[in-house]
């Protein structure tokens, strides 16, 4: 699965290199595109208002769609009786549009009898300004359940809900469909969520701060690891980062906005900090940060260590910490900041801490996106996004191919030269003045060189 996704990223990276890329953290004005960078490999698909006309989604694929206010759109899944399926939707409102408290989408997977298998909402709450929001739905197979366990056709339903005062523009959607790996046979996986886990905030990172520029979407999110990271964010921007969190590990995150001497006007709910899991399911939001030109800070509430059995908890933030992999952190700054403080980006600091010893995977075989590999750790250490890592892999392959071709060419030239010399040494030469055949000439005598065909004078 991981190889499949890396191949998809490599193709998308190649396409992105041939197109005009969005600037990292690019802001946007009213009515413009959001500045969100969609996966270049995404296939365009239209949702259907009638479920029997829905287009089928394929595991491991990314799609681009859209949804209007009040619409209910269907997509189709074909599932077996044993695979856990996850379909996520990132809703991207147009820049400068108005959103209200409670606006958002609901994503659900439903069986042929319209019974809900699993769902999640993504809504604008106190941070009432346009920025990408994400949610996922899931179908989980488990013993003792009588709902959504059979093989067959399932529906993905995406519903957009909003107020009449909200902007009437359609929202773009980025859809992903992932299948969870099978559990190792004979493994003993708990079927109840843990009741107790460490909830104290850790000691802040002590390493020297480093510069990292956030990406513009989940697709090109910048890799981070434990440490303190400096960036900047302008009004209307959303920055994306990703952090590898393995089984048994906890993630802690804090965002600090620096002071600004331009004004001291109070802006409520100015900065939103959000965390999503490897399947792009929403984990948690921090209470939106208010700003008045002074240094301000906001943190995610403590979350449990990653564990398979977290899925059995009734709390969404705990349930979403159900698998290892890349966790996505997004930071959004309200466009209202621009009026009193100007359009210039404000320095932003992220403090990330991943605690705990990595545990053993519960899956069998390659766990794909639901694992943390050494490559992932290297990308987090170097700050690479997925496309950057794919480009590096491609350049290494091209370089290796170039070196290989060059070596073959040099070897071929060497063999050709050696054979030519051997033929020259072995060719008989008739003495001058003899009556023997002329098979080779000397320089300046007009006869062909050694090895050439005999010719008449």
FENZI-V737076 format. One record per residue. N is the residue number from 1. RES is the residue in one small letter. SS is DSSP state (hx for helix, st for strand, lp for the rest). PHI is phi in whole degrees, -180 to 180 (999 if undefined). PSI is psi in radians with two decimals (* if undefined). Layout:
BEGIN
N,RES,SS,PHI,PSI ; N,RES,SS,PHI,PSI
END
This chain:
BEGIN
1,x,lp,999,-0.75 ; 2,x,hx,-64,-0.71 ; 3,x,hx,-61,-0.69 ; 4,x,hx,-61,-0.79 ; 5,x,hx,-70,-0.64 ; 6,x,hx,-68,-0.61 ; 7,x,hx,-65,-0.70 ; 8,x,hx,-64,-0.72 ; 9,x,hx,-64,-0.68 ; 10,x,hx,-63,-0.75 ; 11,x,hx,-65,-0.74 ; 12,x,hx,-65,-0.65 ; 13,x,hx,-65,-0.70 ; 14,x,hx,-63,-0.70 ; 15,x,hx,-66,-0.69 ; 16,x,hx,-66,-0.57 ; 17,x,hx,-67,-0.41 ; 18,x,lp,-94,-0.02 ; 19,x,lp,-121,2.89 ; 20,x,lp,-76,2.06 ; 21,x,lp,-89,2.61 ; 22,x,lp,-73,2.54 ; 23,x,lp,-71,2.49 ; 24,x,lp,-57,2.28 ; 25,x,lp,70,0.34 ; 26,x,lp,-59,2.37 ; 27,x,lp,-87,3.03 ; 28,x,lp,-149,2.74 ; 29,x,lp,-106,3.06 ; 30,x,lp,-58,2.33 ; 31,x,lp,80,-0.15 ; 32,x,lp,-86,2.92 ; 33,x,lp,-60,2.77 ; 34,x,lp,-74,-0.26 ; 35,x,lp,86,-0.02 ; 36,x,lp,-76,2.28 ; 37,x,lp,-92,1.86 ; 38,x,lp,-74,2.63 ; 39,x,lp,-58,2.09 ; 40,x,lp,-60,-0.35 ; 41,x,lp,-88,0.06 ; 42,x,lp,-69,2.39 ; 43,x,st,-92,2.41 ; 44,x,st,-78,2.28 ; 45,x,lp,-142,2.48 ; 46,x,lp,-103,2.32 ; 47,x,lp,-73,2.63 ; 48,x,st,-108,2.47 ; 49,x,lp,-79,-0.32 ; 50,x,lp,-113,2.17 ; 51,x,hx,-63,-0.53 ; 52,x,hx,-70,-0.21 ; 53,x,hx,-103,0.15 ; 54,x,lp,-71,2.55 ; 55,x,lp,-82,2.53 ; 56,x,st,-82,2.44 ; 57,x,lp,-100,2.58 ; 58,x,lp,-111,2.38 ; 59,x,lp,-57,2.44 ; 60,x,lp,82,0.16 ; 61,x,st,-109,2.77 ; 62,x,st,-120,2.46 ; 63,x,st,-133,2.70 ; 64,x,st,-119,2.31 ; 65,x,st,-144,-2.92 ; 66,x,st,-155,2.81 ; 67,x,st,-146,2.39 ; 68,x,lp,-96,2.87 ; 69,x,lp,-56,2.31 ; 70,x,lp,81,-0.09 ; 71,x,lp,-74,2.63 ; 72,x,st,-127,1.96 ; 73,x,st,-116,2.46 ; 74,x,st,-110,2.54 ; 75,x,st,-135,2.80 ; 76,x,st,-116,2.53 ; 77,x,st,-124,2.50 ; 78,x,st,-113,1.91 ; 79,x,st,-117,2.58 ; 80,x,lp,-88,-2.98 ; 81,x,lp,-92,0.05 ; 82,x,lp,-132,-0.09 ; 83,x,lp,-98,2.32 ; 84,x,st,-83,2.23 ; 85,x,st,-118,2.47 ; 86,x,st,-130,2.23 ; 87,x,st,-124,2.12 ; 88,x,st,-110,2.71 ; 89,x,st,-135,2.19 ; 90,x,st,-101,2.07 ; 91,x,st,-95,2.24 ; 92,x,st,-124,1.70 ; 93,x,lp,-68,2.73 ; 94,x,lp,-70,2.62 ; 95,x,lp,-64,2.49 ; 96,x,lp,81,-0.14 ; 97,x,lp,-74,2.88 ; 98,x,lp,-99,2.32 ; 99,x,lp,-125,2.64 ; 100,x,lp,-118,2.85 ; 101,x,lp,-57,2.21 ; 102,x,lp,96,-0.25 ; 103,x,lp,-62,2.54 ; 104,x,st,165,-2.83 ; 105,x,st,-131,2.72 ; 106,x,st,-122,2.32 ; 107,x,st,-116,2.25 ; 108,x,st,-141,2.65 ; 109,x,st,-110,2.31 ; 110,x,st,-132,2.56 ; 111,x,lp,-83,-3.07 ; 112,x,lp,-66,-0.35 ; 113,x,lp,-94,0.17 ; 114,x,lp,69,0.37 ; 115,x,lp,-80,2.37 ; 116,x,st,-78,2.22 ; 117,x,st,-87,-0.76 ; 118,x,st,-172,2.60 ; 119,x,st,-153,2.90 ; 120,x,st,-156,2.56 ; 121,x,st,-102,2.62 ; 122,x,st,-128,2.04 ; 123,x,st,-136,2.63 ; 124,x,lp,-80,2.24 ; 125,x,lp,-113,-2.06 ; 126,x,lp,-66,-0.56 ; 127,x,lp,-81,1.42 ; 128,x,lp,-88,1.15 ; 129,x,lp,-145,2.64 ; 130,x,lp,-64,2.21 ; 131,x,lp,-161,2.76 ; 132,x,lp,-62,2.41 ; 133,x,st,-130,2.61 ; 134,x,st,-134,2.63 ; 135,x,st,-153,2.80 ; 136,x,st,-136,2.80 ; 137,x,st,-122,2.78 ; 138,x,st,-148,2.68 ; 139,x,st,-122,2.04 ; 140,x,lp,-114,2.30 ; 141,x,lp,-95,2.35 ; 142,x,lp,-158,2.59 ; 143,x,lp,-65,2.47 ; 144,x,lp,92,-0.19 ; 145,x,lp,-94,2.51 ; 146,x,lp,-110,0.02 ; 147,x,lp,-111,2.33 ; 148,x,lp,61,0.65 ; 149,x,lp,-107,-0.26 ; 150,x,lp,-87,2.73 ; 151,x,lp,-74,2.61 ; 152,x,st,150,-2.83 ; 153,x,st,-91,2.28 ; 154,x,st,-121,2.73 ; 155,x,st,-109,2.41 ; 156,x,st,-101,2.16 ; 157,x,st,-115,2.17 ; 158,x,st,-115,2.14 ; 159,x,st,-118,2.29 ; 160,x,st,-102,2.20 ; 161,x,st,-122,2.44 ; 162,x,lp,-168,3.08 ; 163,x,lp,-94,2.77 ; 164,x,lp,-68,-0.35 ; 165,x,lp,-82,-0.14 ; 166,x,lp,-77,2.77 ; 167,x,lp,-62,2.43 ; 168,x,lp,-83,0.07 ; 169,x,lp,-65,2.61 ; 170,x,lp,-69,2.55 ; 171,x,st,-99,2.39 ; 172,x,st,-72,2.62 ; 173,x,st,-126,2.39 ; 174,x,st,-114,2.02 ; 175,x,st,-107,2.45 ; 176,x,st,-133,2.46 ; 177,x,st,-125,2.07 ; 178,x,st,-127,2.55 ; 179,x,st,-108,2.37 ; 180,x,st,-82,2.42 ; 181,x,lp,-62,2.80 ; 182,x,lp,-76,2.59 ; 183,x,st,-71,2.65 ; 184,x,lp,-63,2.36 ; 185,x,lp,-65,2.40 ; 186,x,lp,81,-0.07 ; 187,x,lp,-73,2.61 ; 188,x,lp,-104,1.67 ; 189,x,lp,-101,2.18 ; 190,x,lp,-58,2.62 ; 191,x,lp,-112,0.24 ; 192,x,lp,-129,2.48 ; 193,x,lp,-68,2.53 ; 194,x,lp,-64,2.48 ; 195,x,lp,-92,-0.46 ; 196,x,lp,-128,2.40 ; 197,x,lp,-157,2.75 ; 198,x,lp,-60,2.20 ; 199,x,lp,-121,0.03 ; 200,x,lp,-78,2.46 ; 201,x,lp,-67,2.43 ; 202,x,lp,-79,2.98 ; 203,x,lp,-67,2.32 ; 204,x,lp,-59,2.66 ; 205,x,lp,-58,2.52 ; 206,x,lp,-107,-0.11 ; 207,x,lp,-68,2.69 ; 208,x,lp,-63,2.43 ; 209,x,lp,-60,2.56 ; 210,x,st,-129,2.74 ; 211,x,st,-87,2.26 ; 212,x,lp,-143,2.22 ; 213,x,lp,-95,2.18 ; 214,x,lp,-69,2.77 ; 215,x,st,-85,-3.07 ; 216,x,lp,-109,0.08 ; 217,x,lp,-170,3.11 ; 218,x,lp,-64,-0.60 ; 219,x,lp,-60,-0.76 ; 220,x,lp,-118,0.52 ; 221,x,lp,-58,2.45 ; 222,x,st,-81,2.34 ; 223,x,st,-71,2.39 ; 224,x,st,-135,2.74 ; 225,x,lp,-132,-3.03 ; 226,x,lp,-54,2.25 ; 227,x,st,156,-3.09 ; 228,x,st,-113,2.21 ; 229,x,st,-126,2.26 ; 230,x,st,-101,2.35 ; 231,x,st,-147,-2.95 ; 232,x,st,-147,2.72 ; 233,x,st,-143,2.34 ; 234,x,lp,-102,2.80 ; 235,x,lp,-56,2.30 ; 236,x,lp,88,-0.07 ; 237,x,lp,-89,2.70 ; 238,x,st,-129,2.20 ; 239,x,st,-103,2.44 ; 240,x,st,-119,2.39 ; 241,x,st,-135,2.80 ; 242,x,st,-139,2.49 ; 243,x,st,-132,2.22 ; 244,x,st,-75,2.21 ; 245,x,st,-127,2.07 ; 246,x,lp,-93,3.05 ; 247,x,lp,-57,2.30 ; 248,x,lp,85,0.00 ; 249,x,lp,-102,2.64 ; 250,x,st,-111,2.58 ; 251,x,st,-117,2.38 ; 252,x,st,-126,2.44 ; 253,x,st,-145,2.41 ; 254,x,st,-134,2.44 ; 255,x,st,-118,2.24 ; 256,x,st,-115,2.29 ; 257,x,st,-106,2.29 ; 258,x,lp,-77,2.99 ; 259,x,lp,-72,2.80 ; 260,x,lp,-142,2.11 ; 261,x,lp,-80,-0.06 ; 262,x,lp,-68,-0.48 ; 263,x,lp,-165,2.99 ; 264,x,lp,-129,0.40 ; 265,x,lp,-69,2.42 ; 266,x,lp,-83,2.21 ; 267,x,st,-121,1.97 ; 268,x,st,-77,2.58 ; 269,x,st,51,0.89 ; 270,x,st,-83,-0.52 ; 271,x,st,-134,2.30 ; 272,x,st,-110,2.34 ; 273,x,st,-121,2.18 ; 274,x,st,-137,2.62 ; 275,x,st,-127,2.34 ; 276,x,st,-128,2.68 ; 277,x,lp,-90,-3.13 ; 278,x,lp,-60,-0.42 ; 279,x,lp,-92,0.19 ; 280,x,lp,65,0.50 ; 281,x,lp,-86,2.48 ; 282,x,st,-72,2.33 ; 283,x,st,-100,-1.07 ; 284,x,st,-165,2.76 ; 285,x,st,-117,2.59 ; 286,x,lp,-84,2.72 ; 287,x,lp,-59,2.17 ; 288,x,lp,-53,2.43 ; 289,x,st,-83,2.34 ; 290,x,st,-94,2.74 ; 291,x,st,-141,2.41 ; 292,x,lp,-139,0.52 ; 293,x,lp,87,-0.04 ; 294,x,lp,-105,2.80 ; 295,x,lp,-56,2.39 ; 296,x,st,-141,2.67 ; 297,x,st,-143,2.56 ; 298,x,st,-146,2.55 ; 299,x,st,-132,2.66 ; 300,x,lp,-71,2.55 ; 301,x,lp,-65,2.64 ; 302,x,lp,-56,2.39 ; 303,x,lp,-116,2.72 ; 304,x,lp,-72,2.80 ; 305,x,lp,-61,2.62 ; 306,x,lp,-62,2.23 ; 307,x,lp,-154,2.46 ; 308,x,hx,-57,-0.72 ; 309,x,hx,-75,-0.10 ; 310,x,hx,-59,-0.44 ; 311,x,hx,-62,-0.30 ; 312,x,hx,-89,0.02 ; 313,x,lp,-84,2.57 ; 314,x,lp,-83,-0.23 ; 315,x,lp,-85,2.19 ; 316,x,hx,-58,-0.73 ; 317,x,hx,-67,-0.53 ; 318,x,hx,-79,-0.81 ; 319,x,hx,-58,-0.61 ; 320,x,lp,-73,-0.26 ; 321,x,lp,-88,0.94 ; 322,x,lp,-103,-0.15 ; 323,x,lp,-151,2.74 ; 324,x,lp,-78,2.88 ; 325,x,st,138,-2.80 ; 326,x,st,-80,2.17 ; 327,x,st,-101,2.39 ; 328,x,st,-107,2.20 ; 329,x,st,-109,2.24 ; 330,x,st,-123,2.49 ; 331,x,st,-127,2.18 ; 332,x,st,-124,2.36 ; 333,x,st,-112,2.30 ; 334,x,lp,-62,2.43 ; 335,x,lp,-68,-0.28 ; 336,x,lp,-65,-0.33 ; 337,x,hx,-63,-0.51 ; 338,x,hx,-63,-0.64 ; 339,x,hx,-64,-0.92 ; 340,x,hx,-83,-0.43 ; 341,x,hx,-114,-0.08 ; 342,x,lp,88,2.98 ; 343,x,lp,-84,-0.17 ; 344,x,lp,-66,2.48 ; 345,x,lp,-64,2.51 ; 346,x,st,-103,2.34 ; 347,x,st,-56,2.37 ; 348,x,st,-127,2.38 ; 349,x,st,-123,2.30 ; 350,x,st,-112,2.32 ; 351,x,st,-116,2.04 ; 352,x,st,-116,2.39 ; 353,x,st,-137,2.13 ; 354,x,st,-111,2.05 ; 355,x,st,-115,2.63 ; 356,x,lp,107,2.68 ; 357,x,lp,-85,2.34 ; 358,x,lp,-62,2.31 ; 359,x,lp,-99,-3.06 ; 360,x,lp,-86,2.47 ; 361,x,lp,-69,2.51 ; 362,x,lp,-86,-0.08 ; 363,x,st,-91,2.84 ; 364,x,lp,-103,2.49 ; 365,x,lp,73,-2.78 ; 366,x,lp,-73,2.11 ; 367,x,lp,-87,-0.03 ; 368,x,lp,60,-2.27 ; 369,x,lp,-71,-0.21 ; 370,x,lp,-96,0.80 ; 371,x,lp,-157,2.93 ; 372,x,lp,-122,2.06 ; 373,x,lp,-103,3.02 ; 374,x,hx,-65,-0.61 ; 375,x,hx,-60,-0.71 ; 376,x,hx,-62,-0.76 ; 377,x,hx,-64,-0.68 ; 378,x,hx,-65,-0.71 ; 379,x,hx,-66,-0.68 ; 380,x,hx,-66,-0.68 ; 381,x,hx,-67,-0.69 ; 382,x,hx,-89,-0.18 ; 383,x,lp,83,0.34 ; 384,x,lp,-79,2.53 ; 385,x,lp,-90,3.04 ; 386,x,hx,-59,-0.87 ; 387,x,hx,-62,-0.66 ; 388,x,hx,-65,-0.72 ; 389,x,hx,-65,-0.68 ; 390,x,hx,-65,-0.71 ; 391,x,hx,-65,-0.70 ; 392,x,hx,-62,-0.75 ; 393,x,hx,-62,-0.74 ; 394,x,hx,-64,-0.76 ; 395,x,hx,-65,-0.64 ; 396,x,hx,-65,-0.70 ; 397,x,hx,-66,-0.74 ; 398,x,hx,-64,-0.74 ; 399,x,hx,-63,-0.76 ; 400,x,hx,-64,-0.70 ; 401,x,hx,-66,-0.69 ; 402,x,hx,-65,-0.75 ; 403,x,hx,-64,-0.71 ; 404,x,hx,-63,-0.77 ; 405,x,hx,-65,-0.69 ; 406,x,hx,-65,-0.70 ; 407,x,hx,-64,-0.72 ; 408,x,hx,-63,-0.73 ; 409,x,hx,-64,-0.80 ; 410,x,hx,-63,-0.74 ; 411,x,hx,-62,-0.73 ; 412,x,hx,-62,-0.75 ; 413,x,hx,-64,-0.68 ; 414,x,hx,-64,-0.77 ; 415,x,hx,-63,-0.75 ; 416,x,hx,-61,-0.76 ; 417,x,hx,-64,-0.75 ; 418,x,hx,-63,-0.77 ; 419,x,hx,-65,-0.69 ; 420,x,hx,-62,-0.73 ; 421,x,hx,-66,-0.71 ; 422,x,hx,-64,-0.68 ; 423,x,hx,-67,-0.63 ; 424,x,hx,-66,-0.71 ; 425,x,hx,-69,-0.67 ; 426,x,hx,-79,-0.33 ; 427,x,lp,-71,2.21 ; 428,x,lp,-73,2.50 ; 429,x,lp,-120,2.18 ; 430,x,lp,-73,2.38 ; 431,x,lp,-63,2.61 ; 432,x,lp,-65,2.30 ; 433,x,lp,92,-0.16 ; 434,x,lp,-78,2.93 ; 435,x,lp,-97,0.16 ; 436,x,lp,-72,2.95 ; 437,x,lp,-67,2.58 ; 438,x,lp,-91,1.84 ; 439,x,lp,-111,-0.10 ; 440,x,lp,-160,2.62 ; 441,x,lp,-114,2.91 ; 442,x,lp,-106,2.77 ; 443,x,lp,-55,2.24 ; 444,x,lp,88,-0.04 ; 445,x,lp,-96,0.03 ; 446,x,lp,82,-0.06 ; 447,x,lp,-89,2.77 ; 448,x,lp,-66,2.74 ; 449,x,lp,-69,2.95 ; 450,x,lp,-55,2.38 ; 451,x,lp,90,-0.19 ; 452,x,lp,-79,2.86 ; 453,x,lp,-70,2.52 ; 454,x,lp,-59,2.43 ; 455,x,lp,-132,2.62 ; 456,x,lp,-76,2.62 ; 457,x,lp,-77,*
END
